[in-house]
Amino acid sequence: MVSPTKLKSMDFYRKIPRDLTEASLSGAGLSIVAALVMMLLFGMELSSYLAVNTTTAVVVDKSADGDFLRIHFNISFPALSCEFASVDVSDVLGTNRLNITKTIRKFPIDPHLKTTGEEFHSGHGSHDINHGEETKEEIPDGSVPLVSSSFDSFSKHFPLLIVNFNAPWCYWSNRLKPSWEKAASIIYHKYNPETDGRVLLGSVDCTEEAELCKRNHIQGYPSIRIFRKGSDLKEDHGHHEHESYYGDRDTDSIVKMVDELVAPIHPETHKLDLDGISNKTLKHLIKAPVTGGCRVEGYVRVKKVPGNLIISAHSGAHSFDSSKMNMSHVVSHLSFGRMFSPRLLTDMRRLLPYIGQSHDKLNEKAFINQHEFGANVTIEHYLQVVKTEVITRRTAQEHSLVEEYEYTAHSSIAQTYYLPVAKFHFELSPMQIMITENPKSFSHFITNLCAIIGGVFTVAGILDSIFHNTIRLVKKVELGKNF
């Protein structure tokens, strides 16, 4: 058994009796300074320990997230009607997907980008519309030509005013004209305006009545609109809401549509019987947007090859005047890849200095065509996309992966001979940026902390010894002079 005396002999820190030590003002001042220096160096070392140190490398894209990529967007078009707004995707491999609707939502907006109604749903598919048999014989006009000066009086006089907005140069308008005029003639004799007065079929030439068509937000030809009046519940404080007919365009279908619309209206009082409305008719009647703008939002899946996201006016049974199509837009959001969770967003905010802050390059930017109409102007955006992976490490053992796509954008406005569009051309880089966090070990932090304490203590002791001996020497010299 080791005796206490032998244990004491192993003490590295032998104590000097307090009576044999001497305190001094210089030592006290130096001790305070040393304590402050220790605290300062400790704070700096702690800050360095907690700081994120990263290394960056450029490597070949490993595409761990698959061969497809999502493009999320929220874009507002003040002058493109939801009735015809179409989202298309194409790429260099030959993929062409037109009028994507499954993952897209459309909301009508006013010129100030404020939503004016509920989500707009497309009506009857225009690709299989029956136009009836083509004929070259002259068809006498059966519908009433409407102009700006007479339009309001007709719409207020008749409980139902069904109008064909058309353009003489339009192929689809010319296909509709024979059936429309025949149907108008049948309806005129069946519901005589002088004796019955429940319905009138009219037509508007949009090349002659451009202002009237613009007021009713007509962007595609032909557009068949239904205007209601009287006791119709769709009348709101004098404002007559209107609907679009998307059904077949042969004579029989048009007459049947009118019959079903007229049936609930009593001839004597022109009161509307809601219970008499046919559900089959309503299938072909879709509420038309009350404003001419549209907000398009959602996402599309694209292959990781150069391609295009195109938003434009599209219809299989309408024509468009390209000189009047205005594709001005405001990008509220455009990003590539998956949407971030709240936890990942926290990491993103912490790592923003290292990831470039360019994953939302076009957000909140407006691209406006200053022409009153469209003037055949296409707005294009060229996007260079690169994938960035950040390996975050809270400890040496625990780590997580943050993936995001950054892009640079260059935009241009150009004249075109074709229908104007808003085009987002994207091209993905075959390389990716790998950013790795390198946390410092706790043992390294403790070692540096001990070095700070020991080093400052030792240096302060040396300085105190120098000061003390210098003062003693000065005193001895002064005493020697006195003697």
C-alpha positions as CSV (number, residue, x, y, z in Angstrom):
1,M,0.0,0.0,0.0
2,V,1.4,3.4,-1.0
3,S,1.7,5.8,1.8
4,P,0.3,9.4,1.6
5,T,3.8,10.8,1.8
6,K,4.9,9.0,-1.3
7,L,1.7,10.1,-3.1
8,K,2.5,13.7,-2.2
9,S,5.9,13.4,-3.9
10,M,4.2,12.9,-7.2
11,D,2.4,16.3,-7.1
12,F,3.3,18.3,-10.2
13,Y,1.7,21.4,-8.7
14,R,3.6,22.0,-5.5
15,K,2.1,24.7,-3.4
16,I,4.0,27.7,-1.9
17,P,2.7,28.8,1.5
18,R,0.5,31.8,1.2
19,D,2.6,33.7,3.8
20,L,5.6,33.4,1.4
21,T,3.9,35.0,-1.6
22,E,3.6,38.7,-2.3
23,A,0.7,40.4,-4.2
24,S,1.5,43.5,-6.4
25,L,-0.6,46.0,-8.3
26,S,1.2,45.2,-11.6
27,G,0.4,41.5,-11.1
28,A,-3.3,42.3,-10.4
29,G,-3.5,44.5,-13.5
30,L,-1.8,41.9,-15.6
31,S,-4.1,39.2,-14.3
32,I,-7.2,41.2,-15.3
33,V,-5.8,41.8,-18.8
34,A,-4.9,38.0,-19.1
35,A,-8.5,37.1,-18.1
36,L,-9.9,39.4,-20.7
37,V,-7.6,38.1,-23.4
38,M,-8.6,34.5,-22.5
39,M,-12.3,35.4,-22.8
40,L,-11.7,37.1,-26.2
41,L,-9.8,34.2,-27.6
42,F,-12.3,31.7,-26.2
43,G,-15.1,33.6,-28.0
44,M,-13.2,33.6,-31.3
45,E,-12.4,29.9,-31.0
46,L,-16.0,29.1,-30.2
47,S,-17.2,31.1,-33.2
48,S,-14.7,29.3,-35.4
49,Y,-15.9,25.9,-34.1
50,L,-19.6,26.7,-34.8
51,A,-18.9,28.2,-38.2
52,V,-19.8,26.2,-41.4
53,N,-16.7,25.4,-43.3
54,T,-17.3,24.0,-46.8
55,T,-15.4,22.5,-49.7
56,T,-16.7,22.8,-53.3
57,A,-16.1,20.5,-56.1
58,V,-17.5,20.2,-59.7
59,V,-18.4,16.6,-60.6
60,V,-20.3,14.8,-63.3
61,D,-24.1,14.8,-62.6
62,K,-24.9,11.5,-61.0
63,S,-28.7,12.1,-61.4
64,A,-29.5,10.4,-58.1
65,D,-33.1,11.9,-58.4
66,G,-33.9,10.0,-61.6
67,D,-34.2,10.9,-65.3
68,F,-37.1,13.3,-64.9
69,L,-37.2,16.8,-63.4
70,R,-40.1,18.9,-62.2
71,I,-40.6,22.5,-63.2
72,H,-42.8,24.4,-60.8
73,F,-44.3,27.7,-61.9
74,N,-46.8,30.4,-61.1
75,I,-47.1,32.9,-64.0
76,S,-49.7,35.6,-64.6
77,F,-50.8,36.7,-68.1
78,P,-52.9,39.9,-68.0
79,A,-54.0,39.6,-71.6
80,L,-54.3,35.8,-72.2
81,S,-57.7,34.3,-71.5
82,C,-58.0,31.1,-69.4
83,E,-60.4,29.9,-72.1
84,F,-57.4,29.3,-74.4
85,A,-54.3,29.3,-72.2
86,S,-52.3,26.2,-72.9
87,V,-49.2,24.7,-71.4
88,D,-47.0,22.7,-73.8
89,V,-43.7,20.8,-73.3
90,S,-41.2,19.7,-75.9
91,D,-37.6,18.5,-75.9
92,V,-34.8,17.5,-78.3
93,L,-35.7,13.8,-78.0
94,G,-38.9,14.5,-79.9
95,T,-41.3,14.7,-76.9
96,N,-44.3,17.0,-77.6
97,R,-47.0,17.2,-74.9
98,L,-49.7,19.7,-75.8
99,N,-52.3,21.4,-73.5
100,I,-51.2,19.7,-70.2
101,T,-54.1,20.0,-67.7
102,K,-53.6,17.2,-65.1
103,T,-51.1,19.2,-63.0
104,I,-52.0,22.7,-64.1
105,R,-54.5,25.1,-62.6
106,K,-55.9,28.3,-64.2
107,F,-57.5,31.2,-62.5
108,P,-59.0,34.3,-64.3
109,I,-57.4,37.6,-63.3
110,D,-57.9,41.3,-64.0
111,P,-55.2,43.7,-65.4
112,H,-54.0,44.2,-61.8
113,L,-53.3,40.4,-61.5
114,K,-56.1,40.0,-58.9
115,T,-58.2,36.8,-59.1
116,T,-61.7,37.5,-60.4
117,G,-63.2,34.0,-60.1
118,E,-62.9,30.4,-59.2
119,E,-60.5,28.0,-61.0
120,F,-61.3,27.8,-64.7
121,H,-62.0,24.3,-66.1
122,S,-61.8,23.7,-69.8
123,G,-65.0,22.7,-71.5
124,H,-65.9,20.2,-74.2
125,G,-62.9,19.0,-76.1
126,S,-62.6,20.9,-79.4
127,H,-60.8,18.2,-81.3
128,D,-63.9,16.1,-81.9
129,I,-66.5,18.9,-82.5
130,N,-68.9,18.1,-85.3
131,H,-69.2,21.0,-87.7
132,G,-71.8,19.5,-90.0
133,E,-71.4,18.9,-93.8
134,E,-69.5,21.5,-95.8
135,T,-71.6,23.2,-98.4
136,K,-70.7,25.8,-101.1
137,E,-74.3,27.0,-101.6
138,E,-75.2,30.5,-100.6
139,I,-76.7,30.6,-97.1
140,P,-79.1,33.6,-96.4
141,D,-78.3,35.4,-93.2
142,G,-80.6,34.3,-90.4
143,S,-78.8,35.9,-87.5
144,V,-78.9,39.5,-86.6
145,P,-75.7,41.5,-87.2
146,L,-74.8,43.3,-84.0
147,V,-72.7,46.4,-83.6
148,S,-71.5,48.3,-80.6
149,S,-74.4,50.8,-80.7
150,S,-77.1,48.1,-80.8
151,F,-75.5,45.4,-78.7
152,D,-76.5,46.6,-75.3
153,S,-80.1,47.3,-76.3
154,F,-80.5,43.8,-77.8
155,S,-78.9,42.1,-74.7
156,K,-81.2,43.9,-72.4
157,H,-84.4,43.3,-74.5
158,F,-84.1,39.6,-74.9
159,P,-83.9,37.1,-72.0
160,L,-81.4,35.1,-74.1
161,L,-79.0,36.6,-76.6
162,I,-76.7,34.0,-78.2
163,V,-73.9,35.6,-80.2
164,N,-71.4,34.3,-82.6
165,F,-68.2,36.4,-82.4
166,N,-66.3,35.6,-85.6
167,A,-63.8,36.9,-88.1
168,P,-64.2,36.5,-91.9
169,W,-60.6,35.4,-92.4
170,C,-61.0,32.6,-89.9
171,Y,-61.3,29.0,-91.2
172,W,-63.4,27.8,-88.2
173,S,-65.7,30.8,-88.5
174,N,-66.4,30.0,-92.1
175,R,-67.0,26.4,-91.2
176,L,-69.5,27.5,-88.6
177,K,-71.3,30.1,-90.6
178,P,-73.7,27.8,-92.7
179,S,-74.8,25.9,-89.6
180,W,-75.2,29.1,-87.6
181,E,-77.2,30.9,-90.2
182,K,-79.5,27.9,-90.7
183,A,-80.0,27.5,-87.0
184,A,-80.7,31.2,-86.6
185,S,-83.3,31.1,-89.3
186,I,-85.0,28.1,-87.6
187,I,-84.9,29.8,-84.2
188,Y,-86.3,33.0,-85.7
189,H,-89.4,31.3,-87.0
190,K,-89.7,29.1,-84.0
191,Y,-89.4,31.9,-81.4
192,N,-90.5,34.9,-83.3
193,P,-89.0,38.0,-81.7
194,E,-92.3,39.9,-82.1
195,T,-94.6,37.3,-80.7
196,D,-92.3,35.2,-78.4
197,G,-89.3,37.3,-77.7
198,R,-87.4,34.9,-75.5
199,V,-84.3,34.4,-77.7
200,L,-82.3,36.0,-80.5
201,L,-79.3,34.7,-82.4
202,G,-76.8,37.4,-83.4
203,S,-73.3,37.6,-84.9
204,V,-70.5,40.1,-84.5
205,D,-67.7,40.6,-87.0
206,C,-64.7,41.2,-84.8
207,T,-62.7,42.8,-87.7
208,E,-65.3,45.5,-87.8
209,E,-66.3,45.7,-84.2
210,A,-62.8,45.3,-82.6
211,E,-63.7,47.3,-79.5
212,L,-66.9,45.3,-78.8
213,C,-65.0,42.0,-79.0
214,K,-62.3,43.4,-76.8
215,R,-64.9,44.5,-74.3
216,N,-66.2,40.9,-74.2
217,H,-62.7,39.4,-74.0
218,I,-62.9,37.6,-77.3
219,Q,-59.5,36.1,-78.2
220,G,-60.4,33.1,-80.3
221,Y,-62.7,32.9,-83.3
222,P,-65.5,31.8,-83.4
223,S,-66.7,32.2,-79.8
224,I,-70.3,31.5,-79.1
225,R,-71.4,33.4,-76.0
226,I,-74.8,33.3,-74.2
227,F,-76.0,36.5,-72.6
228,R,-78.8,36.3,-70.0
229,K,-81.1,38.9,-68.6
230,G,-84.4,39.2,-66.7
231,S,-84.9,37.2,-63.5
232,D,-82.0,34.9,-64.2
233,L,-80.1,34.3,-61.0
234,K,-76.9,34.8,-62.9
235,E,-77.7,38.5,-63.1
236,D,-75.8,40.2,-60.3
237,H,-76.7,43.9,-59.7
238,G,-77.3,44.6,-63.4
239,H,-74.2,42.7,-64.6
240,H,-75.0,40.0,-67.1
241,E,-72.6,37.1,-66.8
242,H,-72.1,35.2,-70.0
243,E,-71.2,31.6,-70.9
244,S,-69.4,29.9,-73.8
245,Y,-70.9,27.1,-75.9
246,Y,-68.4,24.3,-76.5
247,G,-70.7,21.7,-78.1
248,D,-71.0,20.5,-81.7
249,R,-71.4,23.2,-84.3
250,D,-73.8,21.5,-86.7
251,T,-77.3,23.0,-87.2
252,D,-79.2,20.4,-85.2
253,S,-76.9,20.7,-82.2
254,I,-77.1,24.5,-82.1
255,V,-80.9,24.4,-82.4
256,K,-81.1,21.7,-79.7
257,M,-78.9,23.9,-77.4
258,V,-81.1,26.9,-77.9
259,D,-84.3,24.9,-77.3
260,E,-83.0,23.6,-74.0
261,L,-81.9,27.1,-73.0
262,V,-85.3,28.6,-73.9
263,A,-87.4,25.8,-72.3
264,P,-87.1,27.1,-68.7
265,I,-88.1,30.6,-69.7
266,H,-91.9,31.2,-69.6
267,P,-93.1,33.1,-72.7
268,E,-95.5,35.3,-70.8
269,T,-93.3,36.5,-68.0
270,H,-89.8,35.7,-69.2
271,K,-89.1,34.1,-65.8
272,L,-86.5,31.5,-65.5
273,D,-87.4,28.0,-64.1
274,L,-84.1,26.6,-62.8
275,D,-85.6,23.1,-62.4
276,G,-86.1,23.0,-66.1
277,I,-82.5,23.4,-67.1
278,S,-81.1,20.3,-68.7
279,N,-77.9,18.8,-67.3
280,K,-77.0,17.6,-70.8
281,T,-77.1,21.2,-72.1
282,L,-75.0,22.4,-69.2
283,K,-72.3,19.9,-70.1
284,H,-71.6,22.1,-73.2
285,L,-72.0,25.4,-71.5
286,I,-69.0,26.6,-69.5
287,K,-68.9,29.9,-67.8
288,A,-66.6,32.2,-69.8
289,P,-64.0,34.3,-68.0
290,V,-65.3,37.7,-67.1
291,T,-61.8,39.1,-67.6
292,G,-59.2,38.6,-70.2
293,G,-56.3,37.6,-68.0
294,C,-55.2,34.3,-66.6
295,R,-52.8,33.0,-63.8
296,V,-51.3,29.6,-64.7
297,E,-49.8,27.6,-61.9
298,G,-48.7,24.0,-61.2
299,Y,-45.8,21.8,-62.4
300,V,-44.7,19.7,-65.4
301,R,-42.3,16.7,-65.5
302,V,-39.7,17.0,-68.2
303,K,-36.7,14.8,-69.2
304,K,-33.2,16.0,-68.2
305,V,-32.4,17.1,-71.7
306,P,-32.7,20.5,-73.5
307,G,-36.3,21.4,-74.0
308,N,-39.0,24.1,-73.9
309,L,-41.9,25.0,-71.7
310,I,-44.4,27.0,-73.8
311,I,-47.5,28.9,-72.7
312,S,-49.7,30.2,-75.5
313,A,-53.2,30.4,-76.8
314,H,-54.3,27.0,-78.2
315,S,-57.5,25.5,-79.6
316,G,-58.3,22.8,-82.1
317,A,-61.4,24.6,-83.3
318,H,-60.6,28.4,-83.0
319,S,-58.4,30.8,-84.8
320,F,-56.4,33.6,-83.3
321,D,-55.3,37.0,-84.6
322,S,-51.6,36.9,-83.8
323,S,-51.3,40.7,-84.1
324,K,-53.7,41.1,-81.1
325,M,-52.2,38.4,-78.9
326,N,-50.3,40.0,-76.0
327,M,-48.1,37.5,-74.1
328,S,-46.9,39.9,-71.4
329,H,-46.5,38.1,-68.1
330,V,-45.3,38.3,-64.5
331,V,-43.4,35.4,-63.1
332,S,-44.4,34.9,-59.4
333,H,-42.4,31.7,-59.1
334,L,-40.3,29.4,-61.4
335,S,-38.0,26.7,-60.0
336,F,-36.6,23.3,-60.9
337,G,-36.6,20.2,-58.8
338,R,-38.7,19.3,-55.8
339,M,-40.3,21.8,-53.4
340,F,-38.4,22.2,-50.2
341,S,-39.7,21.1,-46.8
342,P,-39.6,23.6,-43.9
343,R,-36.6,21.7,-42.4
344,L,-34.7,21.9,-45.7
345,L,-35.6,25.6,-46.0
346,T,-33.9,26.2,-42.6
347,D,-30.8,24.5,-43.9
348,M,-31.1,26.5,-47.2
349,R,-31.2,29.8,-45.3
350,R,-28.1,28.7,-43.3
351,L,-26.3,27.7,-46.5
352,L,-27.4,30.5,-48.8
353,P,-24.0,32.1,-48.9
354,Y,-22.6,28.9,-50.4
355,I,-25.3,28.0,-52.9
356,G,-25.5,31.1,-55.0
357,Q,-29.1,32.2,-54.2
358,S,-30.1,31.7,-57.9
359,H,-32.7,28.9,-57.7
360,D,-35.5,31.6,-58.1
361,K,-33.8,33.9,-60.6
362,L,-37.0,35.0,-62.4
363,N,-39.3,35.3,-59.3
364,E,-41.3,38.5,-59.0
365,K,-40.1,39.8,-62.4
366,A,-42.4,41.3,-65.0
367,F,-42.0,41.0,-68.8
368,I,-44.3,43.5,-70.5
369,N,-45.0,44.0,-74.2
370,Q,-45.6,47.8,-74.5
371,H,-47.7,47.5,-77.7
372,E,-51.4,48.1,-77.2
373,F,-52.1,44.8,-78.8
374,G,-49.7,42.0,-79.3
375,A,-48.0,43.1,-82.5
376,N,-46.7,39.5,-83.0
377,V,-44.2,39.7,-80.1
378,T,-42.9,36.5,-78.5
379,I,-41.1,36.6,-75.1
380,E,-38.4,34.1,-74.6
381,H,-36.3,33.1,-71.6
382,Y,-33.1,31.1,-71.9
383,L,-32.3,29.2,-68.7
384,Q,-29.0,27.5,-68.0
385,V,-29.7,25.0,-65.2
386,V,-27.1,23.3,-62.9
387,K,-27.7,20.9,-60.0
388,T,-26.2,21.7,-56.6
389,E,-25.9,19.2,-53.8
390,V,-25.0,20.3,-50.3
391,I,-24.0,17.6,-47.8
392,T,-24.8,19.1,-44.4
393,R,-23.2,17.6,-41.3
394,R,-24.4,18.5,-37.8
395,T,-22.0,16.0,-36.3
396,A,-19.3,13.8,-37.8
397,Q,-21.8,10.9,-37.8
398,E,-25.0,12.6,-38.7
399,H,-25.5,14.2,-42.1
400,S,-28.2,15.0,-44.6
401,L,-28.4,15.9,-48.3
402,V,-29.9,19.1,-49.7
403,E,-30.5,19.1,-53.4
404,E,-31.5,22.1,-55.5
405,Y,-31.3,23.4,-59.0
406,E,-29.9,26.8,-59.7
407,Y,-30.2,28.6,-63.0
408,T,-29.2,31.7,-64.8
409,A,-31.8,33.5,-67.0
410,H,-31.5,35.6,-70.1
411,S,-34.7,37.0,-71.6
412,S,-35.5,38.6,-75.0
413,I,-38.5,40.0,-76.8
414,A,-38.7,39.2,-80.5
415,Q,-41.0,39.7,-83.5
416,T,-42.5,36.5,-85.0
417,Y,-44.6,35.6,-88.0
418,Y,-46.4,32.9,-86.0
419,L,-48.7,33.0,-83.0
420,P,-46.9,34.8,-80.1
421,V,-45.9,32.6,-77.1
422,A,-44.1,32.8,-73.8
423,K,-41.2,30.3,-74.1
424,F,-38.9,29.1,-71.4
425,H,-36.0,27.3,-73.0
426,F,-34.1,25.2,-70.4
427,E,-30.8,23.4,-70.8
428,L,-29.3,21.3,-68.0
429,S,-25.6,21.2,-67.4
430,P,-24.0,17.7,-67.5
431,M,-21.9,18.7,-64.4
432,Q,-23.1,19.4,-60.9
433,I,-21.7,21.3,-58.0
434,M,-21.0,19.3,-54.8
435,I,-20.7,21.3,-51.6
436,T,-19.7,19.5,-48.4
437,E,-19.7,20.8,-44.9
438,N,-16.6,20.0,-42.8
439,P,-17.4,20.3,-39.1
440,K,-14.5,20.7,-36.6
441,S,-14.1,17.9,-34.1
442,F,-14.9,18.6,-30.4
443,S,-11.5,17.3,-29.3
444,H,-9.8,19.9,-31.6
445,F,-11.9,22.6,-29.9
446,I,-10.9,21.4,-26.4
447,T,-7.2,21.2,-27.4
448,N,-7.3,24.8,-28.7
449,L,-9.1,25.9,-25.6
450,C,-6.4,24.4,-23.3
451,A,-3.7,25.9,-25.5
452,I,-5.4,29.3,-25.1
453,I,-5.7,29.1,-21.3
454,G,-2.2,27.6,-20.9
455,G,-0.5,30.0,-23.4
456,V,-2.1,33.1,-22.0
457,F,-1.3,32.1,-18.4
458,T,2.3,31.3,-19.2
459,V,2.8,34.5,-21.2
460,A,1.2,36.5,-18.4
461,G,3.5,34.9,-15.9
462,I,6.6,35.7,-17.9
463,L,5.5,39.3,-18.3
464,D,4.7,39.6,-14.6
465,S,8.1,38.2,-13.7
466,I,9.8,40.7,-16.0
467,F,7.8,43.6,-14.6
468,H,8.4,42.5,-11.0
469,N,12.2,42.1,-11.5
470,T,12.5,45.3,-13.4
471,I,10.8,47.2,-10.6
472,R,13.1,45.6,-8.0
473,L,16.1,46.5,-10.0
474,V,15.0,50.1,-10.3
475,K,14.5,50.3,-6.6
476,K,18.0,48.9,-5.9
477,V,19.6,51.5,-8.2
478,E,17.7,54.3,-6.5
479,L,18.8,53.0,-3.0
480,G,22.4,52.8,-4.2
481,K,22.4,56.4,-5.4
482,N,21.1,57.6,-2.0
483,F,24.0,56.0,-0.2
